[in-house]
Amino acid sequence: MSKVAIVYHSGFGHTQALAEAVAAGARAVASTSVSLIPVAEAEARAAELDAADAIVFGSPTYMGGLSAEFARFKDWTSSRWMQGAWRNKLAAGFTVSASWNGDKHNTLYQLLTLAVQHGMIWIGLGLPPGNNSSTGSIADLNRLGASIGAMGQANADQGVEGIAASDFKTFEALGRRVAEATQRWHEAPQRLAA
Ligand SMILES: Cc1cc2nc3c(=O)[nH]c(=O)nc-3n(C[C@H](O)[C@H](O)[C@H](O)COP(=O)(O)O)c2cc1C
């Protein structure tokens, strides 16, 4: 059984809904256990994070970067850094904002930097860009054309119904990709030992 933890902050529910899509994608991969951890519970659930083979980080984009709550969690992870507790775990990230661009890239870079500071191994989205040709549409997977992680767009005046179905599918694909990579990663030492 390989273990994937998803740690996220969500002020208004959009990131949470997309975190659940990442979890659903990961759970669809056999022999994968998934922990969905709001940042407010991260300290109390540190053992789950330490035991995970992969940690997926999710933050909304606020003022062009991580939310303050996620940034607080980021700084708390220095305690894990001191012990090298997350070294060589797999990592990935996702974000959502109201604007199509919204400076989401900056948030993903912050998540990537956090992961590599910990010595983690980053997994990108791995999907071709969608919605970038005359035959494309917002129904395409990866409609926002991200590579570093998953990007979603949620209309500012709506709840989760303001998130396109294609975004949920894109986030599910990230969860599946992380779980599949985790399985290979988890089994590698056993294969080498055999
Ligand atoms: C404090 C704050 C700052 C925001 N800054 C941005 C921003 O820089 N770019 C953007 O496109 N949307 C911005 N938004 C909109 C949020 O990114 C968007 O509503 C997102 O879906 C919120 O996710 P959540 O429901 O998980 O908190 C901001 C919202 C808030 C509350």
The ligand as an SDF file (V2000), in Angstrom:
LIG
                    3D

 31 33  0  0  0  0  0  0  0  0999 V2000
   -7.4100   37.6260   -0.3300 C   0  0  0  0  0  0  0  0  0  0  0  0
   -7.7270   37.1790   -1.7210 C   0  0  0  0  0  0  0  0  0  0  0  0
   -6.8330   37.4210   -2.7290 C   0  0  0  0  0  0  0  0  0  0  0  0
   -7.0890   36.9560   -4.0380 C   0  0  0  0  0  0  0  0  0  0  0  0
   -6.1540   37.1600   -4.9990 N   0  0  0  0  0  0  0  0  0  0  0  0
   -6.3740   36.6720   -6.2350 C   0  0  0  0  0  0  0  0  0  0  0  0
   -5.3830   36.7950   -7.2430 C   0  0  0  0  0  0  0  0  0  0  0  0
   -4.2730   37.2900   -7.0190 O   0  0  0  0  0  0  0  0  0  0  0  0
   -5.6870   36.3390   -8.4930 N   0  0  0  0  0  0  0  0  0  0  0  0
   -6.9160   35.8000   -8.7920 C   0  0  0  0  0  0  0  0  0  0  0  0
   -7.1490   35.4520   -9.9270 O   0  0  0  0  0  0  0  0  0  0  0  0
   -7.8490   35.6040   -7.8270 N   0  0  0  0  0  0  0  0  0  0  0  0
   -7.6010   36.0180   -6.5710 C   0  0  0  0  0  0  0  0  0  0  0  0
   -8.5220   35.8070   -5.5810 N   0  0  0  0  0  0  0  0  0  0  0  0
   -9.6800   34.9400   -5.8610 C   0  0  0  0  0  0  0  0  0  0  0  0
   -9.4090   33.5240   -5.3430 C   0  0  0  0  0  0  0  0  0  0  0  0
   -8.1800   33.0270   -5.8500 O   0  0  0  0  0  0  0  0  0  0  0  0
  -10.5120   32.5580   -5.7790 C   0  0  0  0  0  0  0  0  0  0  0  0
  -11.7380   33.0120   -5.2650 O   0  0  0  0  0  0  0  0  0  0  0  0
  -10.2500   31.1470   -5.3310 C   0  0  0  0  0  0  0  0  0  0  0  0
  -11.1520   30.2900   -5.9760 O   0  0  0  0  0  0  0  0  0  0  0  0
  -10.3840   31.0090   -3.8270 C   0  0  0  0  0  0  0  0  0  0  0  0
  -10.1550   29.6660   -3.4560 O   0  0  0  0  0  0  0  0  0  0  0  0
  -10.7430   29.1370   -2.0740 P   0  0  0  0  0  0  0  0  0  0  0  0
  -12.2500   29.1260   -2.2110 O   0  0  0  0  0  0  0  0  0  0  0  0
  -10.2000   27.7580   -1.9150 O   0  0  0  0  0  0  0  0  0  0  0  0
  -10.2680   30.0670   -1.0000 O   0  0  0  0  0  0  0  0  0  0  0  0
   -8.2940   36.2720   -4.3040 C   0  0  0  0  0  0  0  0  0  0  0  0
   -9.2160   36.0530   -3.2780 C   0  0  0  0  0  0  0  0  0  0  0  0
   -8.9370   36.4880   -1.9980 C   0  0  0  0  0  0  0  0  0  0  0  0
   -9.9190   36.2000   -0.8930 C   0  0  0  0  0  0  0  0  0  0  0  0
  1  2  1  0
  2  3  1  0
  2 30  2  0
  3  4  2  0
  4  5  1  0
  4 28  1  0
  5  6  2  0
  6  7  1  0
  6 13  1  0
  7  8  2  0
  7  9  1  0
  9 10  1  0
 10 11  2  0
 10 12  1  0
 12 13  2  0
 13 14  1  0
 14 15  1  0
 14 28  1  0
 15 16  1  0
 16 17  1  0
 16 18  1  0
 18 19  1  0
 18 20  1  0
 20 21  1  0
 20 22  1  0
 22 23  1  0
 23 24  1  0
 24 25  2  0
 24 26  1  0
 24 27  1  0
 28 29  2  0
 29 30  1  0
 30 31  1  0
M  END
$$$$
